[in-house]
Structure formats: structure tokens, C-alpha cells
Amino acid sequence: MSVFIRSATAADTAAIAENYFQAHQHLGWFQHVNVDADPNDLKAFFQSIVQAIQKVKGVTLVAEKGGQLVGHLLGWERASDSAVETALPNPYYDPNVTVGIRGRVCSRWVNQQADIRRFCGQMGSGRFFYVDSVAVLPQYQRQGIGRLLFQKAIEEARSSGLAVGLVAPPESAPFFEKLGLQRAAELITSRDDGRFQLIPMSLRA
């Protein structure tokens, strides 16, 4: 059965949020950032993130197989001075609109995004395409779906002359290295307890 990659629509928002949760809930970094959070609150929060990205005309891709949404990729054009982030609606950055997520969880989200913005500043002047998340449902992983999504995003970035940047948990870094990305900056370590780490990676235009 073939996989179909397409741009997401507003009708896909809830399915993308569910896909994000199902694909990440067992990963160490996800559990660290979202400790004790209610799954329904998290899914509502993820929906607000998707809607924010769509409002600023970011890239939201979905993968379908047999009529089911089985994967997604979220990203947008970023600037080293964070100008794009200031244009995004509050849900991704403002702790006051986290749809019921507990304060400790929200604090970790905000700390993580501050660290990521520092990495973006190291990407140099100008703009680049930032991949916020790429995820595939567990039962459909290791079938090349994530690769298809990412390759489509790379095509769109390069058509605009943009480099690609992202941060990846250590367990995901080998996947991105196979797609040509290289480690681009020093390791990001969480400011909460030092146990949570992300690897900044980039691909030149």
C-alpha cells in the first residue's frame, strides 16, 4: 500500500495532535518535558501549536496510508533574530495559554524553546527552515515514511534557498544523519535537572 504525502488542512489538526502524542509518548525527552501532564491537555496544546504554525503559513505535511493519517512534519521559516517567532500566536511561547497544562510542564516547554532559540542564533544571519517535529505512528515506523516527509520538507526549503535546522534527541540523531544533516552546535542540556538533552543539527541549502 503506497504512502501519500500532502499539505495538511485545518481538518487534520486533531489527527496531527494525536499522531504527535502517540509517536512521542514513550520517548524519554517527551516524558521529561511533559511529566504528570494530562494527555487530553497535551493534545489540546499540540493542536494550538499546529494552528499557530498554519496561521503564519508554515509547512505542515501529513502522510496518509490507506486513508489514515500515519505521520506528520511541522516546520516554518525562522530567522536568527527570532523575528518569525514573535509573529507566531502565543500558544507555543506563552505559559498563560497552555490549555490546562500544569505550570511545571509549561516551564519546561518554555525553557526548551529558549534553548532552541539560542541554537537558531548560531545558524548565522538570515533565514532558514526549522523543522519542529517529524513523527510517525509506532506501528508504521521503519517503513520509510519519516524519510519521505523529511525529503519533501528539504525540497521545499531548497526551492527557497534555505538551509534546514532542527534539534533532535540523541536517539533520533542517527535518522537525521542518514538524511545528510550534521551536528551544528553544542549539545543543549535542560536547565531543570540536566538529564534532558537535544542535539542541534543542520543541512546547508
ChimeraX attribute file (.defattr): number of C-alpha atoms within 10 A of each C-alpha:
attribute: neighborCount
match mode: 1-to-1
recipient: residues
	/A:1	5
	/A:2	7
	/A:3	18
	/A:4	16
	/A:5	18
	/A:6	14
	/A:7	12
	/A:8	19
	/A:9	12
	/A:10	9
	/A:11	8
	/A:12	17
	/A:13	20
	/A:14	17
	/A:15	18
	/A:16	27
	/A:17	21
	/A:18	20
	/A:19	22
	/A:20	24
	/A:21	19
	/A:22	15
	/A:23	21
	/A:24	16
	/A:25	13
	/A:26	11
	/A:27	11
	/A:28	15
	/A:29	20
	/A:30	15
	/A:31	15
	/A:32	16
	/A:33	21
	/A:34	21
	/A:35	13
	/A:36	12
	/A:37	17
	/A:38	12
	/A:39	14
	/A:40	14
	/A:41	15
	/A:42	21
	/A:43	21
	/A:44	18
	/A:45	20
	/A:46	24
	/A:47	20
	/A:48	22
	/A:49	22
	/A:50	24
	/A:51	21
	/A:52	18
	/A:53	21
	/A:54	20
	/A:55	12
	/A:56	15
	/A:57	12
	/A:58	19
	/A:59	23
	/A:60	26
	/A:61	22
	/A:62	27
	/A:63	23
	/A:64	16
	/A:65	15
	/A:66	10
	/A:67	9
	/A:68	12
	/A:69	20
	/A:70	26
	/A:71	27
	/A:72	29
	/A:73	24
	/A:74	24
	/A:75	23
	/A:76	22
	/A:77	21
	/A:78	23
	/A:79	20
	/A:80	18
	/A:81	16
	/A:82	14
	/A:83	11
	/A:84	14
	/A:85	18
	/A:86	10
	/A:87	12
	/A:88	18
	/A:89	16
	/A:90	16
	/A:91	19
	/A:92	21
	/A:93	19
	/A:94	13
	/A:95	17
	/A:96	12
	/A:97	14
	/A:98	23
	/A:99	16
	/A:100	15
	/A:101	22
	/A:102	16
	/A:103	13
	/A:104	15
	/A:105	20
	/A:106	22
	/A:107	17
	/A:108	18
	/A:109	18
	/A:110	17
	/A:111	17
	/A:112	20
	/A:113	14
	/A:114	13
	/A:115	16
	/A:116	18
	/A:117	18
	/A:118	15
	/A:119	23
	/A:120	24
	/A:121	15
	/A:122	14
	/A:123	21
	/A:124	12
	/A:125	11
	/A:126	11
	/A:127	20
	/A:128	26
	/A:129	27
	/A:130	24
	/A:131	23
	/A:132	15
	/A:133	15
	/A:134	20
	/A:135	24
	/A:136	26
	/A:137	19
	/A:138	14
	/A:139	9
	/A:140	14
	/A:141	14
	/A:142	10
	/A:143	11
	/A:144	11
	/A:145	25
	/A:146	22
	/A:147	16
	/A:148	15
	/A:149	24
	/A:150	21
	/A:151	13
	/A:152	14
	/A:153	23
	/A:154	20
	/A:155	13
	/A:156	14
	/A:157	20
	/A:158	15
	/A:159	10
	/A:160	13
	/A:161	14
	/A:162	21
	/A:163	18
	/A:164	25
	/A:165	26
	/A:166	23
	/A:167	27
	/A:168	23
	/A:169	18
	/A:170	14
	/A:171	12
	/A:172	12
	/A:173	18
	/A:174	14
	/A:175	13
	/A:176	20
	/A:177	14
	/A:178	10
	/A:179	13
	/A:180	12
	/A:181	19
	/A:182	18
	/A:183	18
	/A:184	17
	/A:185	16
	/A:186	12
	/A:187	17
	/A:188	20
	/A:189	15
	/A:190	18
	/A:191	13
	/A:192	14
	/A:193	8
	/A:194	9
	/A:195	11
	/A:196	19
	/A:197	18
	/A:198	22
	/A:199	22
	/A:200	25
	/A:201	23
	/A:202	23
	/A:203	20
	/A:204	13
	/A:205	15
